[in-house]
Amino acid sequence: MPVLSYMDNIFKLSHCFVVRDYSGIREHILSMKEELNYRYEEGGEVWGYQISRNLPLTKLYGFNAYVVRFYFTKVDTLHNEHQEQIMDRIFTALKKEIDSTKGYYNVRVPAHVVDVIRSFNRYLENGIFCGGTVEQVVSGREVEIPKRDGIRVFFAERDYLKEHREELLDMTYSSFASYQGQYHISPVTGEKAGVIYENWIEGYFENFEDNRIFVVEYEGEPIGFCTIGEDEHVVEGQLSAISSKHRKLGGYRMLISSLINYAYQNGKSFTASTQFDNYIVQGTWNSLGMKPYFSFYNFHFDNR
């Protein structure tokens, strides 16, 4: 990969990947550099990180939870001695901050920047490795939507969500109870990991917006859904679940196919993320033309 700019923002990363121009990320970082918890500046470039409260986890578990994200206006994906020295500065500051502020930290380490990983290994110890996440994207194309009698897909309206609230929540909990995501892997968060995703979709109900929850029905019964986020360039599939007793109907493929076409019809890309080892989902994405463009490792640090 070339020298590029990086920030932990899926909308911006996916769009820059599609247009092959990362200057928008550089400009954004320069405009918000004062918001970073730590930054190092040299030659007009900025490297740093931002720590934000993870409010859903803080509320659920009763302890302060944080997320650490990195921002680089210029970064070489291959090893560079001077760049590694800059990363050493960043991780020295981050270690000091984690050690001095009690809490539970999720550090999102970009997998494509070797010097970040090298410095991480030197300065941060006793982390809980919680797997990795891969992001995929498709742009500029429509796909064929499978046909099956009795199935329809649509954006749910407020009254529909109110009527089917319990079914969708039960589907979420049962689906993610067996899903081995980062919160299931960590012994600290594992016990209530399924509740995290249930609370996530409850937030969509409580803060309803049009065209945010895409539902697939079979014979009038909801059998799956996918929530989305959207900006001027990108539609992101965020939280999805399929009823375990209806998985052979192809509802998930129909959901993603329909969302890819929705994005295309609005002049946008479609992106989504999942765990490295969620091969079945990635297989469906790949068959629909989606390609990986970014991945990161999840490391948790328990400093409560």
N, C-alpha and C positions, 0 to 999 in steps of 0.2 A: 504493500500500500504506500501511497505517496506521503509527503509532508502535508499535513492538513490541520484544521482547527477542530477542537472537540469540546462539547459540553454535554452533560447528562440530560438531554432533552430529546425524546424520541421523535417528536414532531419535526424539530429542526434537523436532527441527524438524518432522518429518512428522506426529507425533501432535498437536503444537500447531496445525499448519495444519488438520488434520481437525476438531479440536474448537473451533477459532477462539479459542484462549485460550493466550497465551504466558507466563502467570504462572509456570508450572512451570519454565521456563527461567530466569526472573529469580531465583527462589528457589534454584535449583541453583547459579547463578553466585555469589550471595551466600554460599552455604555453602562454596564452594571457592576463594574469591578469593585466599586466601593461597598457593595453588598457582600463580598466574599469575606469569610472569616479570616482567611490568610491569603495573601497574594505576594508573588515575587515578580518584579518588573525589570525588564532589560531590553534595550534596543526597540522600545515601542511595543513589545510583546508582554503578555500577562500569563502567569501560571498560578493556579491556586485551587482552593476548595471552599465549599459552602456546607455548613451543617444546619439542618432544619429539624424541627420537632416532628416526630411521627405521631400525630395526634390520635389516630385510631388505635395504635398499639398502646400508647400511654393511657388512654381511657380504659381499654380492655384489661390490661395487666396491672395497672396501678403503679407503674414506675415510669420514669422518664425514658422515652425511646427517641432515638435520633437517626437521621440518614445523612451520610457523607457522600457528596457528589463533587466531581472534579471538573475544572474548567481550564482549557489551554487554548490560547489564540494561535499557537504554532507548536506542532508536535510531530516528531519523526517517529514513524511506527517501528523503525529499526533502531538498534542500539547506537547511541551517540554519547560520548564521554561527557561532554559539557551538559547535555540534556539530563543525564543521570545525576549530575551534581545538583541541578535545579530540583529534580525530584527528591533528592536527599533533603534539601531544605524544606520541601513541602511535608514530607513524612516525619521529619524531626518536629516540626510545628504541630502536626496532627497528633502524634503520639503524646506530646506534652498536653495538648488540649483534652484528649480522651482521658489521660491519667488524672487530670485535675478536675474534671467535671463528671460527677457520678451519673451513670445512666447506662442504657443498653443501646449499642451503636450498630448500624448496618452500613458497612463500607462497600460501596459499589465500585469495583476495580475494573476498568476497561481492559478487555482481554487482548486488544490489538496493539497496545503500547508496551513494549518489552521493558523500557526503563521504569515505568510505573510499577510493574511487577517486581523488578529487581530491588527497587527501593522499598517497596512494601515488605518484601521478605526480610530486609535488613532491620527495619525499624518497628514493625508491628508484630508482636508475638501473642500467643495464647488466643488466637482467633478461632472461631467455630466456622469451619468451611461449610457453607450451606448451598453448594451447587452453583450453577451458572444459568444465565438467561440468554437466549438468542432472539434477535429481532429479524423479521423478514418483511419484505415489501414487494408490491407489484404495482406497476403504473402503466398507463397508456393502452390498456386492453380490456375488453369484455370477455367474460367466460360463459360457457354454457351452463345453465342452471338445470340440475336434474329434475326430471318429471316423475311424480308419484301421486297416484290418486289419493285424495284425502289430506294432502299436505299443503299448507300455505305459509308464507312468511310475510311479516309486516312489522312496522313500527307500532309499538303498543301505545295506546292513549291512556290518560289518567284513569278513566273508569275501568278499563281492562285490567290495569295493574292492581287496582283496588279489589276487583273481583277475584283475581287469581294470585293475590299476594302470597298466601300460604303455600300454594303449589310451587311457586317459583322459589320461595325461600327454602322449602324442603328439598327441592332439586339442587339448589346451591350447596346446602350442607352435606347431602349425601354424596354429591359429586366430589367436593373438595375434602371430605373426610378421608378418602383413599388417595388423594392426589399428594404426591411427595414434593411439594414446593419448599422454598427456603424456610418458611415458618414451621413446616412439619419436620424438617431435618434438625433444626435447633432443639436441644433438650429444654431450653428455657421457654420457648414459645410453642412447642409441639402439642401440648395438651389441649390448647384452645385454638389451634391453627384453623380448623374448619370454621370457627366463629368469625375469624377475621374476614373471610370472604362473604359470609352471611351478612355481617354488618356493612360490608362494602355495597352489596346490592340494596340493602335497606336504605342506604344513603341516597340511592337513585330514586327510590320511592318517595322519600321524605323531601327531596329537592327536585321534584319532577320538572323535566324539560322535554319539549317535543323532540322526536327523532333521536332519542338516546338509548332506548332498549328495543332491540330487534328480536322478535319472537318467532319461533316456528311451532306450528300447531299440526296435530294429526287428528282428524275427525273431530275438530272442535276443542281438543284438549291440548294445552301447552306442553310441549315435550322438550323444549330447549330455548335458550335465549343467548344473546350477546349484547353487552353494553358497549357503547362507542364514545369516543371523544373526537372532536373535529376542530380543525382550524382552517385557514384560507387555502392550504395546500394539501392537507393530509387528513384521512379518516383513520382512526386507530381502533381496532377491535381490542377491548380491554378485558372484561370479565365474561366468560362464557361457561355454560353448563348444559349438558344433555341428560335427560332422564335415562337412568340405567336400563330400564325395561324397553326403551324404544331406540336404542343405539343402532340397531340393524336397519333402521328405516332411511338412513342417510341424511338425517336432519342437520347434522353439523356441516356437512359439505354444502347443503342447500343454504344454510346461514351464511357461510363465508363466501360462497359464489355470489349470493345476492348483495352482500356488502361490497365486494370487489366491483360489481357493476354499479352500485349506488355511487361509489367513489368516482368511478370512470365517468358516469353521466354528469357529475358535478365538477369535472375537470381536476380531480384529485387523485393522489395515490392512496393505496390501502396498506396499512402496516399492522402487525400484531407480534406478540412476544410469548415465549413459553420456556419451560425448563429445557436444558440441553438434552435430557433423556426422554422427553415426550415425543417419541419418534412417530407415533401414529398421527398425531396432530400435524407434525412437520411434514409427514408424507402427504397428507391431504393438501397442505399449503403448496408444496412443491408441484403436485400434479395440477394445481391451478395457476402455476406460473410465478409463484412467490419465490424470492431469493433472499438468502441471508446477507445482511449488510453490517451487522454490529452484534457484539456479545459482551457480557461482563460477568465477573465472578462476585458472588455474595459472601462476604465475610462478616460475621457477627462478633461483637466484643461485649462481654458482660462485665461492666464496671459499675454495678449498682452499689 
